[in-house]
Amino acid sequence: METFQLEAIAYARSGDKGSNSNIGVIAKSKKSYDFLVKELTAEKVKAYFCNFKVKSVNRYELPNLLALNFVLYDVLDGGGSLSLRIDSQGKALGQALLQMPFFNIAQKDVI
């Protein structure tokens, strides 16, 4: 088995609203979407961003778009006007999530 990053099977877009951020993850294929529905849970996304002290994460499924949308609550430490973080507006969170690794899964099985 191998290790691959989320970016091998999906694209992402992210933005913000106050101290919260949303990350849209769009699968590159139906097979990839089915894998993401099973494996990319709200709990895993929260754990991945644990250093940002995310309060909670909600996941919304958009099967007609082969996409998942995650809302991360309190991830931006107050948001654009209050936070001292480099990316206080959440624009890079989608790119950061695309670096999430999946272990012991053959990439060919989910593309």
TORKOL-4160 file (C-alpha; in steps of 0.2 Angstrom, whole numbers, padded with zeros to 4 digits, m for minus):
111
<pt num="1" X="0000" Y="0000" Z="0000"/>
<pt num="2" X="0005" Y="0018" Z="m0002"/>
<pt num="3" X="0002" Y="0035" Z="0005"/>
<pt num="4" X="m0005" Y="0050" Z="m0005"/>
<pt num="5" X="m0011" Y="0067" Z="m0001"/>
<pt num="6" X="m0029" Y="0073" Z="m0003"/>
<pt num="7" X="m0024" Y="0084" Z="m0018"/>
<pt num="8" X="m0021" Y="0069" Z="m0028"/>
<pt num="9" X="m0040" Y="0065" Z="m0028"/>
<pt num="10" X="m0048" Y="0082" Z="m0025"/>
<pt num="11" X="m0048" Y="0101" Z="m0027"/>
<pt num="12" X="m0052" Y="0114" Z="m0013"/>
<pt num="13" X="m0058" Y="0131" Z="m0011"/>
<pt num="14" X="m0059" Y="0141" Z="0006"/>
<pt num="15" X="m0065" Y="0157" Z="0013"/>
<pt num="16" X="m0071" Y="0165" Z="0029"/>
<pt num="17" X="m0085" Y="0173" Z="0039"/>
<pt num="18" X="m0079" Y="0181" Z="0055"/>
<pt num="19" X="m0069" Y="0169" Z="0065"/>
<pt num="20" X="m0076" Y="0154" Z="0055"/>
<pt num="21" X="m0070" Y="0147" Z="0039"/>
<pt num="22" X="m0077" Y="0135" Z="0026"/>
<pt num="23" X="m0068" Y="0123" Z="0015"/>
<pt num="24" X="m0075" Y="0115" Z="0000"/>
<pt num="25" X="m0067" Y="0099" Z="m0006"/>
<pt num="26" X="m0072" Y="0094" Z="m0024"/>
<pt num="27" X="m0068" Y="0076" Z="m0029"/>
<pt num="28" X="m0060" Y="0073" Z="m0046"/>
<pt num="29" X="m0071" Y="0058" Z="m0049"/>
<pt num="30" X="m0086" Y="0049" Z="m0042"/>
<pt num="31" X="m0075" Y="0035" Z="m0035"/>
<pt num="32" X="m0065" Y="0048" Z="m0026"/>
<pt num="33" X="m0081" Y="0056" Z="m0020"/>
<pt num="34" X="m0087" Y="0040" Z="m0013"/>
<pt num="35" X="m0070" Y="0038" Z="m0004"/>
<pt num="36" X="m0071" Y="0055" Z="0003"/>
<pt num="37" X="m0088" Y="0053" Z="0010"/>
<pt num="38" X="m0082" Y="0038" Z="0019"/>
<pt num="39" X="m0065" Y="0044" Z="0025"/>
<pt num="40" X="m0065" Y="0063" Z="0026"/>
<pt num="41" X="m0075" Y="0065" Z="0041"/>
<pt num="42" X="m0078" Y="0081" Z="0051"/>
<pt num="43" X="m0069" Y="0073" Z="0066"/>
<pt num="44" X="m0053" Y="0070" Z="0055"/>
<pt num="45" X="m0054" Y="0088" Z="0048"/>
<pt num="46" X="m0055" Y="0095" Z="0066"/>
<pt num="47" X="m0040" Y="0084" Z="0071"/>
<pt num="48" X="m0030" Y="0089" Z="0056"/>
<pt num="49" X="m0032" Y="0107" Z="0061"/>
<pt num="50" X="m0030" Y="0104" Z="0080"/>
<pt num="51" X="m0016" Y="0117" Z="0081"/>
<pt num="52" X="m0028" Y="0130" Z="0077"/>
<pt num="53" X="m0040" Y="0126" Z="0091"/>
<pt num="54" X="m0055" Y="0123" Z="0081"/>
<pt num="55" X="m0071" Y="0123" Z="0092"/>
<pt num="56" X="m0081" Y="0111" Z="0080"/>
<pt num="57" X="m0083" Y="0106" Z="0062"/>
<pt num="58" X="m0099" Y="0103" Z="0052"/>
<pt num="59" X="m0098" Y="0093" Z="0036"/>
<pt num="60" X="m0111" Y="0095" Z="0022"/>
<pt num="61" X="m0112" Y="0083" Z="0007"/>
<pt num="62" X="m0116" Y="0089" Z="m0010"/>
<pt num="63" X="m0117" Y="0073" Z="m0021"/>
<pt num="64" X="m0123" Y="0082" Z="m0036"/>
<pt num="65" X="m0106" Y="0092" Z="m0036"/>
<pt num="66" X="m0096" Y="0078" Z="m0030"/>
<pt num="67" X="m0091" Y="0089" Z="m0016"/>
<pt num="68" X="m0090" Y="0091" Z="0003"/>
<pt num="69" X="m0091" Y="0107" Z="0012"/>
<pt num="70" X="m0083" Y="0109" Z="0029"/>
<pt num="71" X="m0087" Y="0123" Z="0041"/>
<pt num="72" X="m0074" Y="0126" Z="0054"/>
<pt num="73" X="m0079" Y="0136" Z="0069"/>
<pt num="74" X="m0067" Y="0148" Z="0078"/>
<pt num="75" X="m0053" Y="0142" Z="0067"/>
<pt num="76" X="m0047" Y="0160" Z="0063"/>
<pt num="77" X="m0044" Y="0166" Z="0081"/>
<pt num="78" X="m0056" Y="0181" Z="0079"/>
<pt num="79" X="m0055" Y="0184" Z="0060"/>
<pt num="80" X="m0047" Y="0197" Z="0049"/>
<pt num="81" X="m0049" Y="0212" Z="0060"/>
<pt num="82" X="m0044" Y="0203" Z="0077"/>
<pt num="83" X="m0032" Y="0189" Z="0073"/>
<pt num="84" X="m0013" Y="0191" Z="0072"/>
<pt num="85" X="m0012" Y="0175" Z="0062"/>
<pt num="86" X="m0003" Y="0177" Z="0045"/>
<pt num="87" X="m0019" Y="0170" Z="0036"/>
<pt num="88" X="m0033" Y="0177" Z="0047"/>
<pt num="89" X="m0045" Y="0176" Z="0033"/>
<pt num="90" X="m0044" Y="0157" Z="0030"/>
<pt num="91" X="m0039" Y="0158" Z="0011"/>
<pt num="92" X="m0025" Y="0146" Z="0013"/>
<pt num="93" X="m0035" Y="0133" Z="0024"/>
<pt num="94" X="m0041" Y="0124" Z="0008"/>
<pt num="95" X="m0023" Y="0122" Z="0002"/>
<pt num="96" X="m0018" Y="0116" Z="0019"/>
<pt num="97" X="m0031" Y="0103" Z="0019"/>
<pt num="98" X="m0025" Y="0096" Z="0002"/>
<pt num="99" X="m0009" Y="0091" Z="0011"/>
<pt num="100" X="m0018" Y="0079" Z="0022"/>
<pt num="101" X="m0011" Y="0062" Z="0020"/>
<pt num="102" X="m0020" Y="0045" Z="0018"/>
<pt num="103" X="m0010" Y="0030" Z="0023"/>
<pt num="104" X="m0010" Y="0012" Z="0018"/>
<pt num="105" X="m0022" Y="0015" Z="0003"/>
<pt num="106" X="m0018" Y="0013" Z="m0015"/>
<pt num="107" X="m0021" Y="0029" Z="m0024"/>
<pt num="108" X="m0027" Y="0020" Z="m0039"/>
<pt num="109" X="m0041" Y="0012" Z="m0029"/>
<pt num="110" X="m0049" Y="0029" Z="m0026"/>
<pt num="111" X="m0046" Y="0039" Z="m0042"/>
